[in-house]
Amino acid sequence: MRLFSHYNEKYKFMEGFLRCFMRIIGIICEYNPLHNGHVTHFTQAKARVRADYVICVMSTCFTQRGEVAAVDPFTRARWALEMGADLVLALPTHFSLAPAPLFAQGGVQALHATGLVTHLAFGSESGDVGLLWSIARCLEHETPAFRRALMDALSRGCGYPAARLEALRHLLPDQVDMDRALAAFASPNDMLAIEYLRANVRYRAGLTPVAVRRTHMHNDARTSEEFASATALRTALFEGAQGDWHRHVPAYVARDLDALVAAGDAPVDNTFFETFMMGQLRRMRVDEFTALPDMETGLDYAFVQAARSESNLYDTLMAVKSKRYTFTRLQRMAWYAALGVTDKARRQVAARGPAYLRVLGARKDAKELLSLLAHNARLPVIVRSRDVPMQMDPVFAAQLQLDVYAHDLYALSAQSPEAKKARRWYTEPLITR
């Protein structure tokens, strides 16, 4: 026993010693699908930091846009490993299907909870960490002038993103270049980066930010250029484009997508679940809509009327859409309704943060990283079903229940019997490469 105790203490000492010198990058991602731009971002971030390992926290069945993922999470996790990631963790559904602040919170908290990650890498239109920090700090310390300007813009019918953009003029210090700041604030990747930095400060994660300047992404997969956006690639897949998109993705992604499309297991979108979602929306009372996350007075009645008068999901959302309510926000709300997510439940989850670290995949040559994770994680680590604790608090149970249900529901979109099976969240073996 003494020898074992001595070995254990020695191992912990060596582990702590090694961690002082390790550089481990965290990346919050969707890879829906993974494309050449993602590979460039990954390669540049790893080279710049000279990282020992890279850990990805990835959305699984639902994405921030309020859509189901075009490709199943297990395939996308394997792509991340093929690209060079050493470990892939699942971002819980409560956070992946959420506005940018909550999406960023979940990703940053998960990375911090590993007890290992030292750097946070993200794509950025500006590539200027100093500028992004200035905006993030301002938003974390809102002044009365900012709040007044925000409420005034909202009262004039501006959408929330546009209202915040207008209010920001009242908040930034004089030394910040206003034009560049406003351009960053209006750019999707910079805006998400700002939310990452805010979460990094708010939850004292201490991650060193690494902004990789984003290469221009074309919105048409038929372009002869190297980079096409994930949106363009999904569009090409849904339209049945024959090979036009292959040049924009790594060979292993093209191979898997061809096989999944041939089997009828991809691409997946909200239209597959439209009947289910419309049924859920039509059965709901006004008070049930009122209880949804991000709901506002009047919008609940509009949802009820639209669901009962329109014949499909798109027309229902368009009937409710306005300058104040973006289509993406309404898509998320429709899924909250379909999945039974309430504002109360989401607030509880947000206050707690991710309840566990679900490991989807790991590289075979990164076994040391799994061992380090087991010893240093601040949350329970779930690799296999037996790792799920027998007793759990209500918030833990709520996150687990939603994640399992999301996977079970998503599985119904598959055509192959094996992919259609339920409880894959529990039964899918660790993906390795």
Secondary structure as GFF3:
##gff-version 3
##sequence-region A 1 433
A	DSSP	alpha_helix	2	21	.	.	.	ID=ss1
A	DSSP	beta_strand	24	29	.	.	.	ID=ss2
A	DSSP	alpha_helix	36	49	.	.	.	ID=ss3
A	DSSP	beta_strand	53	59	.	.	.	ID=ss4
A	DSSP	alpha_helix	73	83	.	.	.	ID=ss5
A	DSSP	beta_strand	87	91	.	.	.	ID=ss6
A	DSSP	alpha_helix	93	96	.	.	.	ID=ss7
A	DSSP	alpha_helix	100	113	.	.	.	ID=ss8
A	DSSP	beta_strand	119	124	.	.	.	ID=ss9
A	DSSP	alpha_helix	129	140	.	.	.	ID=ss10
A	DSSP	alpha_helix	144	155	.	.	.	ID=ss11
A	DSSP	alpha_helix	160	168	.	.	.	ID=ss12
A	DSSP	alpha_helix	178	185	.	.	.	ID=ss13
A	DSSP	alpha_helix	188	202	.	.	.	ID=ss14
A	DSSP	beta_strand	208	213	.	.	.	ID=ss15
A	DSSP	alpha_helix	230	238	.	.	.	ID=ss16
A	DSSP	three_ten_helix	246	248	.	.	.	ID=ss17
A	DSSP	alpha_helix	251	263	.	.	.	ID=ss18
A	DSSP	three_ten_helix	270	273	.	.	.	ID=ss19
A	DSSP	alpha_helix	274	283	.	.	.	ID=ss20
A	DSSP	alpha_helix	286	290	.	.	.	ID=ss21
A	DSSP	alpha_helix	299	309	.	.	.	ID=ss22
A	DSSP	alpha_helix	313	320	.	.	.	ID=ss23
A	DSSP	alpha_helix	327	339	.	.	.	ID=ss24
A	DSSP	alpha_helix	343	352	.	.	.	ID=ss25
A	DSSP	beta_strand	357	362	.	.	.	ID=ss26
A	DSSP	three_ten_helix	364	366	.	.	.	ID=ss27
A	DSSP	alpha_helix	367	376	.	.	.	ID=ss28
A	DSSP	beta_strand	381	382	.	.	.	ID=ss29
A	DSSP	three_ten_helix	385	387	.	.	.	ID=ss30
A	DSSP	alpha_helix	394	411	.	.	.	ID=ss31
A	DSSP	alpha_helix	417	420	.	.	.	ID=ss32
A	DSSP	alpha_helix	424	427	.	.	.	ID=ss33
A	DSSP	beta_strand	431	432	.	.	.	ID=ss34
###
